[in-house]
Amino acid sequence: MTGEISIGGVYLPSVLLLAVAAVILTGIATRLLAFAGAYRVVTYRPLVDLALFILILGLLALLTGPSA
């Protein structure tokens, strides 16, 4: 993962792009969990959504990291 990515001459931090991708994937995952009824066993849904976002963001960062 490099520090910055140029999009149309504008340099954006790669973490920002990963966070946007994680928000989109988290939205898809929460809709699937709601459709499956998994939120019925959860006490505080926003905390689960935040944890899911952090897990997806970490997974994206690991997958796009430098290969050593």
mmCIF file as Biopython writes it, N, C-alpha, C and O atoms, coordinates in Angstrom:
data_model
#
loop_
_atom_site.group_PDB
_atom_site.id
_atom_site.type_symbol
_atom_site.label_atom_id
_atom_site.label_alt_id
_atom_site.label_comp_id
_atom_site.label_asym_id
_atom_site.label_entity_id
_atom_site.label_seq_id
_atom_site.pdbx_PDB_ins_code
_atom_site.Cartn_x
_atom_site.Cartn_y
_atom_site.Cartn_z
_atom_site.occupancy
_atom_site.B_iso_or_equiv
_atom_site.auth_seq_id
_atom_site.auth_asym_id
_atom_site.pdbx_PDB_model_num
ATOM 1   N N  . MET A ? 1  ? 0.843   -1.162  0.000   1.0 0.0 1  A 1 
ATOM 2   C CA . MET A ? 1  ? 0.000   0.000   0.000   1.0 0.0 1  A 1 
ATOM 3   C C  . MET A ? 1  ? 0.891   1.227   0.000   1.0 0.0 1  A 1 
ATOM 4   O O  . MET A ? 1  ? 1.692   1.417   0.915   1.0 0.0 1  A 1 
ATOM 5   N N  . THR A ? 2  ? 0.756   2.055   -1.015  1.0 0.0 2  A 1 
ATOM 6   C CA . THR A ? 2  ? 1.545   3.272   -1.074  1.0 0.0 2  A 1 
ATOM 7   C C  . THR A ? 2  ? 0.868   4.359   -0.254  1.0 0.0 2  A 1 
ATOM 8   O O  . THR A ? 2  ? -0.286  4.218   0.152   1.0 0.0 2  A 1 
ATOM 9   N N  . GLY A ? 3  ? 1.596   5.443   -0.016  1.0 0.0 3  A 1 
ATOM 10  C CA . GLY A ? 3  ? 1.067   6.516   0.814   1.0 0.0 3  A 1 
ATOM 11  C C  . GLY A ? 3  ? -0.030  7.316   0.151   1.0 0.0 3  A 1 
ATOM 12  O O  . GLY A ? 3  ? -0.999  7.699   0.806   1.0 0.0 3  A 1 
ATOM 13  N N  . GLU A ? 4  ? 0.107   7.579   -1.155  1.0 0.0 4  A 1 
ATOM 14  C CA . GLU A ? 4  ? -0.873  8.405   -1.843  1.0 0.0 4  A 1 
ATOM 15  C C  . GLU A ? 4  ? -1.162  7.831   -3.224  1.0 0.0 4  A 1 
ATOM 16  O O  . GLU A ? 4  ? -0.323  7.163   -3.827  1.0 0.0 4  A 1 
ATOM 17  N N  . ILE A ? 5  ? -2.366  8.107   -3.707  1.0 0.0 5  A 1 
ATOM 18  C CA . ILE A ? 5  ? -2.780  7.669   -5.033  1.0 0.0 5  A 1 
ATOM 19  C C  . ILE A ? 5  ? -3.263  8.898   -5.788  1.0 0.0 5  A 1 
ATOM 20  O O  . ILE A ? 5  ? -4.042  9.695   -5.265  1.0 0.0 5  A 1 
ATOM 21  N N  . SER A ? 6  ? -2.793  9.046   -7.027  1.0 0.0 6  A 1 
ATOM 22  C CA . SER A ? 6  ? -3.185  10.196  -7.840  1.0 0.0 6  A 1 
ATOM 23  C C  . SER A ? 6  ? -4.417  9.847   -8.667  1.0 0.0 6  A 1 
ATOM 24  O O  . SER A ? 6  ? -4.410  8.893   -9.445  1.0 0.0 6  A 1 
ATOM 25  N N  . ILE A ? 7  ? -5.472  10.635  -8.486  1.0 0.0 7  A 1 
ATOM 26  C CA . ILE A ? 7  ? -6.691  10.481  -9.273  1.0 0.0 7  A 1 
ATOM 27  C C  . ILE A ? 7  ? -6.961  11.827  -9.937  1.0 0.0 7  A 1 
ATOM 28  O O  . ILE A ? 7  ? -7.397  12.776  -9.285  1.0 0.0 7  A 1 
ATOM 29  N N  . GLY A ? 8  ? -6.702  11.898  -11.221 1.0 0.0 8  A 1 
ATOM 30  C CA . GLY A ? 8  ? -6.915  13.134  -11.955 1.0 0.0 8  A 1 
ATOM 31  C C  . GLY A ? 8  ? -6.012  14.267  -11.490 1.0 0.0 8  A 1 
ATOM 32  O O  . GLY A ? 8  ? -6.416  15.429  -11.531 1.0 0.0 8  A 1 
ATOM 33  N N  . GLY A ? 9  ? -4.817  13.957  -11.056 1.0 0.0 9  A 1 
ATOM 34  C CA . GLY A ? 9  ? -3.886  14.971  -10.591 1.0 0.0 9  A 1 
ATOM 35  C C  . GLY A ? 9  ? -4.079  15.357  -9.139  1.0 0.0 9  A 1 
ATOM 36  O O  . GLY A ? 9  ? -3.327  16.180  -8.618  1.0 0.0 9  A 1 
ATOM 37  N N  . VAL A ? 10 ? -5.064  14.787  -8.478  1.0 0.0 10 A 1 
ATOM 38  C CA . VAL A ? 10 ? -5.309  15.069  -7.064  1.0 0.0 10 A 1 
ATOM 39  C C  . VAL A ? 10 ? -4.808  13.875  -6.260  1.0 0.0 10 A 1 
ATOM 40  O O  . VAL A ? 10 ? -5.225  12.740  -6.490  1.0 0.0 10 A 1 
ATOM 41  N N  . TYR A ? 11 ? -3.918  14.140  -5.325  1.0 0.0 11 A 1 
ATOM 42  C CA . TYR A ? 11 ? -3.363  13.072  -4.501  1.0 0.0 11 A 1 
ATOM 43  C C  . TYR A ? 11 ? -4.271  12.822  -3.303  1.0 0.0 11 A 1 
ATOM 44  O O  . TYR A ? 11 ? -4.572  13.726  -2.523  1.0 0.0 11 A 1 
ATOM 45  N N  . LEU A ? 12 ? -4.696  11.567  -3.183  1.0 0.0 12 A 1 
ATOM 46  C CA . LEU A ? 12 ? -5.556  11.154  -2.084  1.0 0.0 12 A 1 
ATOM 47  C C  . LEU A ? 12 ? -4.834  10.102  -1.254  1.0 0.0 12 A 1 
ATOM 48  O O  . LEU A ? 12 ? -4.153  9.236   -1.803  1.0 0.0 12 A 1 
ATOM 49  N N  . PRO A ? 13 ? -4.980  10.174  0.068   1.0 0.0 13 A 1 
ATOM 50  C CA . PRO A ? 13 ? -4.376  9.124   0.889   1.0 0.0 13 A 1 
ATOM 51  C C  . PRO A ? 13 ? -5.021  7.772   0.587   1.0 0.0 13 A 1 
ATOM 52  O O  . PRO A ? 13 ? -6.235  7.680   0.400   1.0 0.0 13 A 1 
ATOM 53  N N  . SER A ? 14 ? -4.218  6.754   0.545   1.0 0.0 14 A 1 
ATOM 54  C CA . SER A ? 14 ? -4.753  5.433   0.228   1.0 0.0 14 A 1 
ATOM 55  C C  . SER A ? 14 ? -5.706  4.939   1.314   1.0 0.0 14 A 1 
ATOM 56  O O  . SER A ? 14 ? -6.619  4.165   1.027   1.0 0.0 14 A 1 
ATOM 57  N N  . VAL A ? 15 ? -5.506  5.374   2.547   1.0 0.0 15 A 1 
ATOM 58  C CA . VAL A ? 15 ? -6.398  4.964   3.632   1.0 0.0 15 A 1 
ATOM 59  C C  . VAL A ? 15 ? -7.800  5.533   3.406   1.0 0.0 15 A 1 
ATOM 60  O O  . VAL A ? 15 ? -8.793  4.892   3.752   1.0 0.0 15 A 1 
ATOM 61  N N  . LEU A ? 16 ? -7.883  6.735   2.826   1.0 0.0 16 A 1 
ATOM 62  C CA . LEU A ? 16 ? -9.182  7.323   2.523   1.0 0.0 16 A 1 
ATOM 63  C C  . LEU A ? 16 ? -9.930  6.477   1.501   1.0 0.0 16 A 1 
ATOM 64  O O  . LEU A ? 16 ? -11.127 6.234   1.655   1.0 0.0 16 A 1 
ATOM 65  N N  . LEU A ? 17 ? -9.242  6.030   0.468   1.0 0.0 17 A 1 
ATOM 66  C CA . LEU A ? 17 ? -9.884  5.195   -0.543  1.0 0.0 17 A 1 
ATOM 67  C C  . LEU A ? 17 ? -10.280 3.834   0.024   1.0 0.0 17 A 1 
ATOM 68  O O  . LEU A ? 17 ? -11.325 3.287   -0.328  1.0 0.0 17 A 1 
ATOM 69  N N  . LEU A ? 18 ? -9.445  3.298   0.896   1.0 0.0 18 A 1 
ATOM 70  C CA . LEU A ? 18 ? -9.799  2.033   1.541   1.0 0.0 18 A 1 
ATOM 71  C C  . LEU A ? 18 ? -11.004 2.205   2.459   1.0 0.0 18 A 1 
ATOM 72  O O  . LEU A ? 18 ? -11.850 1.315   2.545   1.0 0.0 18 A 1 
ATOM 73  N N  . ALA A ? 19 ? -11.088 3.341   3.144   1.0 0.0 19 A 1 
ATOM 74  C CA . ALA A ? 19 ? -12.223 3.597   4.029   1.0 0.0 19 A 1 
ATOM 75  C C  . ALA A ? 19 ? -13.516 3.732   3.238   1.0 0.0 19 A 1 
ATOM 76  O O  . ALA A ? 19 ? -14.563 3.257   3.679   1.0 0.0 19 A 1 
ATOM 77  N N  . VAL A ? 20 ? -13.459 4.372   2.078   1.0 0.0 20 A 1 
ATOM 78  C CA . VAL A ? 20 ? -14.651 4.490   1.234   1.0 0.0 20 A 1 
ATOM 79  C C  . VAL A ? 20 ? -15.098 3.106   0.759   1.0 0.0 20 A 1 
ATOM 80  O O  . VAL A ? 20 ? -16.288 2.792   0.767   1.0 0.0 20 A 1 
ATOM 81  N N  . ALA A ? 21 ? -14.142 2.294   0.352   1.0 0.0 21 A 1 
ATOM 82  C CA . ALA A ? 21 ? -14.474 0.928   -0.067  1.0 0.0 21 A 1 
ATOM 83  C C  . ALA A ? 21 ? -15.042 0.128   1.106   1.0 0.0 21 A 1 
ATOM 84  O O  . ALA A ? 21 ? -15.968 -0.664  0.927   1.0 0.0 21 A 1 
ATOM 85  N N  . ALA A ? 22 ? -14.486 0.335   2.311   1.0 0.0 22 A 1 
ATOM 86  C CA . ALA A ? 22 ? -14.971 -0.378  3.486   1.0 0.0 22 A 1 
ATOM 87  C C  . ALA A ? 22 ? -16.386 0.053   3.850   1.0 0.0 22 A 1 
ATOM 88  O O  . ALA A ? 22 ? -17.187 -0.770  4.293   1.0 0.0 22 A 1 
ATOM 89  N N  . VAL A ? 23 ? -16.705 1.336   3.669   1.0 0.0 23 A 1 
ATOM 90  C CA . VAL A ? 23 ? -18.069 1.804   3.942   1.0 0.0 23 A 1 
ATOM 91  C C  . VAL A ? 23 ? -19.061 1.137   2.994   1.0 0.0 23 A 1 
ATOM 92  O O  . VAL A ? 23 ? -20.145 0.725   3.406   1.0 0.0 23 A 1 
ATOM 93  N N  . ILE A ? 24 ? -18.686 1.035   1.734   1.0 0.0 24 A 1 
ATOM 94  C CA . ILE A ? 24 ? -19.571 0.405   0.748   1.0 0.0 24 A 1 
ATOM 95  C C  . ILE A ? 24 ? -19.765 -1.070  1.074   1.0 0.0 24 A 1 
ATOM 96  O O  . ILE A ? 24 ? -20.889 -1.571  1.054   1.0 0.0 24 A 1 
ATOM 97  N N  . LEU A ? 25 ? -18.662 -1.771  1.376   1.0 0.0 25 A 1 
ATOM 98  C CA . LEU A ? 25 ? -18.760 -3.193  1.706   1.0 0.0 25 A 1 
ATOM 99  C C  . LEU A ? 25 ? -19.501 -3.423  3.024   1.0 0.0 25 A 1 
ATOM 100 O O  . LEU A ? 25 ? -20.213 -4.417  3.168   1.0 0.0 25 A 1 
ATOM 101 N N  . THR A ? 26 ? -19.339 -2.513  3.984   1.0 0.0 26 A 1 
ATOM 102 C CA . THR A ? 26 ? -20.059 -2.628  5.248   1.0 0.0 26 A 1 
ATOM 103 C C  . THR A ? 26 ? -21.554 -2.443  5.022   1.0 0.0 26 A 1 
ATOM 104 O O  . THR A ? 26 ? -22.365 -3.141  5.630   1.0 0.0 26 A 1 
ATOM 105 N N  . GLY A ? 27 ? -21.921 -1.513  4.157   1.0 0.0 27 A 1 
ATOM 106 C CA . GLY A ? 27 ? -23.331 -1.328  3.839   1.0 0.0 27 A 1 
ATOM 107 C C  . GLY A ? 27 ? -23.946 -2.571  3.230   1.0 0.0 27 A 1 
ATOM 108 O O  . GLY A ? 27 ? -25.070 -2.948  3.563   1.0 0.0 27 A 1 
ATOM 109 N N  . ILE A ? 28 ? -23.208 -3.203  2.338   1.0 0.0 28 A 1 
ATOM 110 C CA . ILE A ? 28 ? -23.697 -4.444  1.730   1.0 0.0 28 A 1 
ATOM 111 C C  . ILE A ? 28 ? -23.811 -5.549  2.788   1.0 0.0 28 A 1 
ATOM 112 O O  . ILE A ? 28 ? -24.796 -6.287  2.822   1.0 0.0 28 A 1 
ATOM 113 N N  . ALA A ? 29 ? -22.800 -5.652  3.643   1.0 0.0 29 A 1 
ATOM 114 C CA . ALA A ? 29 ? -22.804 -6.705  4.666   1.0 0.0 29 A 1 
ATOM 115 C C  . ALA A ? 29 ? -23.929 -6.493  5.682   1.0 0.0 29 A 1 
ATOM 116 O O  . ALA A ? 29 ? -24.557 -7.461  6.110   1.0 0.0 29 A 1 
ATOM 117 N N  . THR A ? 30 ? -24.191 -5.244  6.072   1.0 0.0 30 A 1 
ATOM 118 C CA . THR A ? 30 ? -25.259 -5.006  7.044   1.0 0.0 30 A 1 
ATOM 119 C C  . THR A ? 30 ? -26.628 -5.307  6.449   1.0 0.0 30 A 1 
ATOM 120 O O  . THR A ? 30 ? -27.519 -5.791  7.147   1.0 0.0 30 A 1 
ATOM 121 N N  . ARG A ? 31 ? -26.796 -5.022  5.166   1.0 0.0 31 A 1 
ATOM 122 C CA . ARG A ? 31 ? -28.079 -5.370  4.531   1.0 0.0 31 A 1 
ATOM 123 C C  . ARG A ? 31 ? -28.259 -6.882  4.465   1.0 0.0 31 A 1 
ATOM 124 O O  . ARG A ? 31 ? -29.362 -7.389  4.671   1.0 0.0 31 A 1 
ATOM 125 N N  . LEU A ? 32 ? -27.177 -7.601  4.179   1.0 0.0 32 A 1 
ATOM 126 C CA . LEU A ? 32 ? -27.273 -9.060  4.159   1.0 0.0 32 A 1 
ATOM 127 C C  . LEU A ? 32 ? -27.551 -9.624  5.547   1.0 0.0 32 A 1 
ATOM 128 O O  . LEU A ? 32 ? -28.333 -10.564 5.694   1.0 0.0 32 A 1 
ATOM 129 N N  . LEU A ? 33 ? -26.915 -9.055  6.562   1.0 0.0 33 A 1 
ATOM 130 C CA . LEU A ? 33 ? -27.161 -9.511  7.938   1.0 0.0 33 A 1 
ATOM 131 C C  . LEU A ? 33 ? -28.584 -9.193  8.378   1.0 0.0 33 A 1 
ATOM 132 O O  . LEU A ? 33 ? -29.218 -9.998  9.061   1.0 0.0 33 A 1 
ATOM 133 N N  . ALA A ? 34 ? -29.088 -8.028  7.994   1.0 0.0 34 A 1 
ATOM 134 C CA . ALA A ? 34 ? -30.468 -7.674  8.340   1.0 0.0 34 A 1 
ATOM 135 C C  . ALA A ? 34 ? -31.456 -8.590  7.623   1.0 0.0 34 A 1 
ATOM 136 O O  . ALA A ? 34 ? -32.461 -9.006  8.199   1.0 0.0 34 A 1 
ATOM 137 N N  . PHE A ? 35 ? -31.162 -8.900  6.364   1.0 0.0 35 A 1 
ATOM 138 C CA . PHE A ? 35 ? -32.039 -9.792  5.607   1.0 0.0 35 A 1 
ATOM 139 C C  . PHE A ? 35 ? -32.047 -11.198 6.207   1.0 0.0 35 A 1 
ATOM 140 O O  . PHE A ? 35 ? -33.082 -11.864 6.228   1.0 0.0 35 A 1 
ATOM 141 N N  . ALA A ? 36 ? -30.892 -11.645 6.694   1.0 0.0 36 A 1 
ATOM 142 C CA . ALA A ? 36 ? -30.791 -12.977 7.286   1.0 0.0 36 A 1 
ATOM 143 C C  . ALA A ? 36 ? -31.350 -13.026 8.710   1.0 0.0 36 A 1 
ATOM 144 O O  . ALA A ? 36 ? -31.535 -14.108 9.267   1.0 0.0 36 A 1 
ATOM 145 N N  . GLY A ? 37 ? -31.618 -11.857 9.299   1.0 0.0 37 A 1 
ATOM 146 C CA . GLY A ? 37 ? -32.168 -11.828 10.654  1.0 0.0 37 A 1 
ATOM 147 C C  . GLY A ? 37 ? -31.127 -11.954 11.742  1.0 0.0 37 A 1 
ATOM 148 O O  . GLY A ? 37 ? -31.458 -12.299 12.876  1.0 0.0 37 A 1 
ATOM 149 N N  . ALA A ? 38 ? -29.876 -11.682 11.421  1.0 0.0 38 A 1 
ATOM 150 C CA . ALA A ? 38 ? -28.802 -11.833 12.406  1.0 0.0 38 A 1 
ATOM 151 C C  . ALA A ? 38 ? -28.828 -10.732 13.460  1.0 0.0 38 A 1 
ATOM 152 O O  . ALA A ? 38 ? -28.260 -10.903 14.539  1.0 0.0 38 A 1 
ATOM 153 N N  . TYR A ? 39 ? -29.468 -9.621  13.170  1.0 0.0 39 A 1 
ATOM 154 C CA . TYR A ? 39 ? -29.494 -8.515  14.130  1.0 0.0 39 A 1 
ATOM 155 C C  . TYR A ? 39 ? -30.494 -8.735  15.261  1.0 0.0 39 A 1 
ATOM 156 O O  . TYR A ? 39 ? -30.548 -7.938  16.198  1.0 0.0 39 A 1 
ATOM 157 N N  . ARG A ? 40 ? -31.279 -9.796  15.189  1.0 0.0 40 A 1 
ATOM 158 C CA . ARG A ? 40 ? -32.217 -10.081 16.273  1.0 0.0 40 A 1 
ATOM 159 C C  . ARG A ? 40 ? -31.507 -10.529 17.538  1.0 0.0 40 A 1 
ATOM 160 O O  . ARG A ? 40 ? -32.049 -10.392 18.635  1.0 0.0 40 A 1 
ATOM 161 N N  . VAL A ? 41 ? -30.294 -11.068 17.398  1.0 0.0 41 A 1 
ATOM 162 C CA . VAL A ? 41 ? -29.560 -11.556 18.566  1.0 0.0 41 A 1 
ATOM 163 C C  . VAL A ? 41 ? -28.527 -10.547 19.051  1.0 0.0 41 A 1 
ATOM 164 O O  . VAL A ? 41 ? -27.751 -10.838 19.961  1.0 0.0 41 A 1 
ATOM 165 N N  . VAL A ? 42 ? -28.517 -9.357  18.444  1.0 0.0 42 A 1 
ATOM 166 C CA . VAL A ? 42 ? -27.545 -8.324  18.787  1.0 0.0 42 A 1 
ATOM 167 C C  . VAL A ? 42 ? -28.214 -7.291  19.678  1.0 0.0 42 A 1 
ATOM 168 O O  . VAL A ? 42 ? -29.328 -6.849  19.400  1.0 0.0 42 A 1 
ATOM 169 N N  . THR A ? 43 ? -27.530 -6.909  20.753  1.0 0.0 43 A 1 
ATOM 170 C CA . THR A ? 43 ? -28.092 -5.930  21.670  1.0 0.0 43 A 1 
ATOM 171 C C  . THR A ? 43 ? -27.961 -4.512  21.142  1.0 0.0 43 A 1 
ATOM 172 O O  . THR A ? 43 ? -28.919 -3.741  21.205  1.0 0.0 43 A 1 
ATOM 173 N N  . TYR A ? 44 ? -26.787 -4.152  20.621  1.0 0.0 44 A 1 
ATOM 174 C CA . TYR A ? 44 ? -26.530 -2.781  20.200  1.0 0.0 44 A 1 
ATOM 175 C C  . TYR A ? 44 ? -25.985 -2.803  18.776  1.0 0.0 44 A 1 
ATOM 176 O O  . TYR A ? 44 ? -24.790 -3.004  18.561  1.0 0.0 44 A 1 
ATOM 177 N N  . ARG A ? 45 ? -26.870 -2.596  17.812  1.0 0.0 45 A 1 
ATOM 178 C CA . ARG A ? 45 ? -26.527 -2.727  16.398  1.0 0.0 45 A 1 
ATOM 179 C C  . ARG A ? 45 ? -25.434 -1.766  15.933  1.0 0.0 45 A 1 
ATOM 180 O O  . ARG A ? 45 ? -24.563 -2.193  15.174  1.0 0.0 45 A 1 
ATOM 181 N N  . PRO A ? 46 ? -25.425 -0.474  16.348  1.0 0.0 46 A 1 
ATOM 182 C CA . PRO A ? 46 ? -24.359 0.411   15.861  1.0 0.0 46 A 1 
ATOM 183 C C  . PRO A ? 46 ? -22.957 -0.055  16.246  1.0 0.0 46 A 1 
ATOM 184 O O  . PRO A ? 46 ? -22.010 0.157   15.489  1.0 0.0 46 A 1 
ATOM 185 N N  . LEU A ? 47 ? -22.812 -0.681  17.402  1.0 0.0 47 A 1 
ATOM 186 C CA . LEU A ? 47 ? -21.508 -1.189  17.806  1.0 0.0 47 A 1 
ATOM 187 C C  . LEU A ? 47 ? -21.072 -2.351  16.914  1.0 0.0 47 A 1 
ATOM 188 O O  . LEU A ? 47 ? -19.894 -2.468  16.575  1.0 0.0 47 A 1 
ATOM 189 N N  . VAL A ? 48 ? -22.005 -3.196  16.540  1.0 0.0 48 A 1 
ATOM 190 C CA . VAL A ? 48 ? -21.704 -4.306  15.631  1.0 0.0 48 A 1 
ATOM 191 C C  . VAL A ? 48 ? -21.332 -3.770  14.253  1.0 0.0 48 A 1 
ATOM 192 O O  . VAL A ? 48 ? -20.416 -4.284  13.612  1.0 0.0 48 A 1 
ATOM 193 N N  . ASP A ? 49 ? -22.037 -2.742  13.799  1.0 0.0 49 A 1 
ATOM 194 C CA . ASP A ? 49 ? -21.725 -2.142  12.507  1.0 0.0 49 A 1 
ATOM 195 C C  . ASP A ? 49 ? -20.343 -1.496  12.514  1.0 0.0 49 A 1 
ATOM 196 O O  . ASP A ? 49 ? -19.608 -1.601  11.532  1.0 0.0 49 A 1 
ATOM 197 N N  . LEU A ? 50 ? -19.983 -0.834  13.602  1.0 0.0 50 A 1 
ATOM 198 C CA . LEU A ? 50 ? -18.653 -0.229  13.721  1.0 0.0 50 A 1 
ATOM 199 C C  . LEU A ? 50 ? -17.564 -1.300  13.729  1.0 0.0 50 A 1 
ATOM 200 O O  . LEU A ? 50 ? -16.536 -1.148  13.068  1.0 0.0 50 A 1 
ATOM 201 N N  . ALA A ? 51 ? -17.786 -2.364  14.464  1.0 0.0 51 A 1 
ATOM 202 C CA . ALA A ? 51 ? -16.814 -3.461  14.499  1.0 0.0 51 A 1 
ATOM 203 C C  . ALA A ? 51 ? -16.673 -4.109  13.130  1.0 0.0 51 A 1 
ATOM 204 O O  . ALA A ? 51 ? -15.569 -4.475  12.727  1.0 0.0 51 A 1 
ATOM 205 N N  . LEU A ? 52 ? -17.771 -4.251  12.418  1.0 0.0 52 A 1 
ATOM 206 C CA . LEU A ? 52 ? -17.733 -4.816  11.073  1.0 0.0 52 A 1 
ATOM 207 C C  . LEU A ? 52 ? -16.947 -3.914  10.126  1.0 0.0 52 A 1 
ATOM 208 O O  . LEU A ? 52 ? -16.168 -4.399  9.306   1.0 0.0 52 A 1 
ATOM 209 N N  . PHE A ? 53 ? -17.151 -2.599  10.239  1.0 0.0 53 A 1 
ATOM 210 C CA . PHE A ? 53 ? -16.403 -1.648  9.415   1.0 0.0 53 A 1 
ATOM 211 C C  . PHE A ? 53 ? -14.905 -1.742  9.692   1.0 0.0 53 A 1 
ATOM 212 O O  . PHE A ? 53 ? -14.102 -1.751  8.759   1.0 0.0 53 A 1 
ATOM 213 N N  . ILE A ? 54 ? -14.529 -1.812  10.952  1.0 0.0 54 A 1 
ATOM 214 C CA . ILE A ? 54 ? -13.111 -1.886  11.313  1.0 0.0 54 A 1 
ATOM 215 C C  . ILE A ? 54 ? -12.496 -3.189  10.805  1.0 0.0 54 A 1 
ATOM 216 O O  . ILE A ? 54 ? -11.363 -3.194  10.323  1.0 0.0 54 A 1 
ATOM 217 N N  . LEU A ? 55 ? -13.228 -4.282  10.909  1.0 0.0 55 A 1 
ATOM 218 C CA . LEU A ? 55 ? -12.720 -5.561  10.406  1.0 0.0 55 A 1 
ATOM 219 C C  . LEU A ? 55 ? -12.541 -5.538  8.893   1.0 0.0 55 A 1 
ATOM 220 O O  . LEU A ? 55 ? -11.540 -6.037  8.378   1.0 0.0 55 A 1 
ATOM 221 N N  . ILE A ? 56 ? -13.496 -4.967  8.183   1.0 0.0 56 A 1 
ATOM 222 C CA . ILE A ? 56 ? -13.397 -4.901  6.726   1.0 0.0 56 A 1 
ATOM 223 C C  . ILE A ? 56 ? -12.269 -3.964  6.314   1.0 0.0 56 A 1 
ATOM 224 O O  . ILE A ? 56 ? -11.527 -4.268  5.380   1.0 0.0 56 A 1 
ATOM 225 N N  . LEU A ? 57 ? -12.130 -2.830  6.997   1.0 0.0 57 A 1 
ATOM 226 C CA . LEU A ? 57 ? -11.044 -1.894  6.683   1.0 0.0 57 A 1 
ATOM 227 C C  . LEU A ? 57 ? -9.686  -2.550  6.936   1.0 0.0 57 A 1 
ATOM 228 O O  . LEU A ? 57 ? -8.773  -2.394  6.126   1.0 0.0 57 A 1 
ATOM 229 N N  . GLY A ? 58 ? -9.537  -3.270  8.026   1.0 0.0 58 A 1 
ATOM 230 C CA . GLY A ? 58 ? -8.297  -3.965  8.309   1.0 0.0 58 A 1 
ATOM 231 C C  . GLY A ? 58 ? -7.990  -5.042  7.282   1.0 0.0 58 A 1 
ATOM 232 O O  . GLY A ? 58 ? -6.839  -5.221  6.886   1.0 0.0 58 A 1 
ATOM 233 N N  . LEU A ? 59 ? -9.029  -5.763  6.849   1.0 0.0 59 A 1 
ATOM 234 C CA . LEU A ? 59 ? -8.843  -6.793  5.838   1.0 0.0 59 A 1 
ATOM 235 C C  . LEU A ? 59 ? -8.414  -6.183  4.503   1.0 0.0 59 A 1 
ATOM 236 O O  . LEU A ? 59 ? -7.535  -6.716  3.825   1.0 0.0 59 A 1 
ATOM 237 N N  . LEU A ? 60 ? -9.038  -5.067  4.131   1.0 0.0 60 A 1 
ATOM 238 C CA . LEU A ? 60 ? -8.635  -4.383  2.890   1.0 0.0 60 A 1 
ATOM 239 C C  . LEU A ? 60 ? -7.199  -3.868  2.978   1.0 0.0 60 A 1 
ATOM 240 O O  . LEU A ? 60 ? -6.451  -3.933  2.003   1.0 0.0 60 A 1 
ATOM 241 N N  . ALA A ? 61 ? -6.823  -3.363  4.131   1.0 0.0 61 A 1 
ATOM 242 C CA . ALA A ? 61 ? -5.446  -2.867  4.310   1.0 0.0 61 A 1 
ATOM 243 C C  . ALA A ? 61 ? -4.449  -4.014  4.216   1.0 0.0 61 A 1 
ATOM 244 O O  . ALA A ? 61 ? -3.367  -3.853  3.653   1.0 0.0 61 A 1 
ATOM 245 N N  . LEU A ? 62 ? -4.808  -5.166  4.761   1.0 0.0 62 A 1 
ATOM 246 C CA . LEU A ? 62 ? -3.905  -6.324  4.666   1.0 0.0 62 A 1 
ATOM 247 C C  . LEU A ? 62 ? -3.799  -6.831  3.229   1.0 0.0 62 A 1 
ATOM 248 O O  . LEU A ? 62 ? -2.719  -7.212  2.777   1.0 0.0 62 A 1 
ATOM 249 N N  . LEU A ? 63 ? -4.910  -6.832  2.526   1.0 0.0 63 A 1 
ATOM 250 C CA . LEU A ? 63 ? -4.911  -7.342  1.159   1.0 0.0 63 A 1 
ATOM 251 C C  . LEU A ? 63 ? -4.193  -6.422  0.182   1.0 0.0 63 A 1 
ATOM 252 O O  . LEU A ? 63 ? -3.644  -6.888  -0.816  1.0 0.0 63 A 1 
ATOM 253 N N  . THR A ? 64 ? -4.189  -5.122  0.456   1.0 0.0 64 A 1 
ATOM 254 C CA . THR A ? 64 ? -3.536  -4.174  -0.456  1.0 0.0 64 A 1 
ATOM 255 C C  . THR A ? 64 ? -2.154  -3.778  0.031   1.0 0.0 64 A 1 
ATOM 256 O O  . THR A ? 64 ? -1.510  -2.917  -0.570  1.0 0.0 64 A 1 
ATOM 257 N N  . GLY A ? 65 ? -1.692  -4.388  1.103   1.0 0.0 65 A 1 
ATOM 258 C CA . GLY A ? 65 ? -0.380  -4.054  1.645   1.0 0.0 65 A 1 
ATOM 259 C C  . GLY A ? 65 ? 0.753   -4.552  0.774   1.0 0.0 65 A 1 
ATOM 260 O O  . GLY A ? 65 ? 0.533   -5.304  -0.175  1.0 0.0 65 A 1 
ATOM 261 N N  . PRO A ? 66 ? 1.976   -4.130  1.099   1.0 0.0 66 A 1 
ATOM 262 C CA . PRO A ? 66 ? 3.126   -4.582  0.313   1.0 0.0 66 A 1 
ATOM 263 C C  . PRO A ? 66 ? 3.369   -6.073  0.504   1.0 0.0 66 A 1 
ATOM 264 O O  . PRO A ? 66 ? 3.277   -6.593  1.616   1.0 0.0 66 A 1 
ATOM 265 N N  . SER A ? 67 ? 3.677   -6.743  -0.580  1.0 0.0 67 A 1 
ATOM 266 C CA . SER A ? 67 ? 3.957   -8.165  -0.477  1.0 0.0 67 A 1 
ATOM 267 C C  . SER A ? 67 ? 5.433   -8.358  -0.178  1.0 0.0 67 A 1 
ATOM 268 O O  . SER A ? 67 ? 6.300   -7.968  -0.960  1.0 0.0 67 A 1 
ATOM 269 N N  . ALA A ? 68 ? 5.695   -8.958  0.952   1.0 0.0 68 A 1 
ATOM 270 C CA . ALA A ? 68 ? 7.091   -9.120  1.379   1.0 0.0 68 A 1 
ATOM 271 C C  . ALA A ? 68 ? 7.586   -10.517 1.119   1.0 0.0 68 A 1 
ATOM 272 O O  . ALA A ? 68 ? 8.739   -10.829 1.416   1.0 0.0 68 A 1 
#
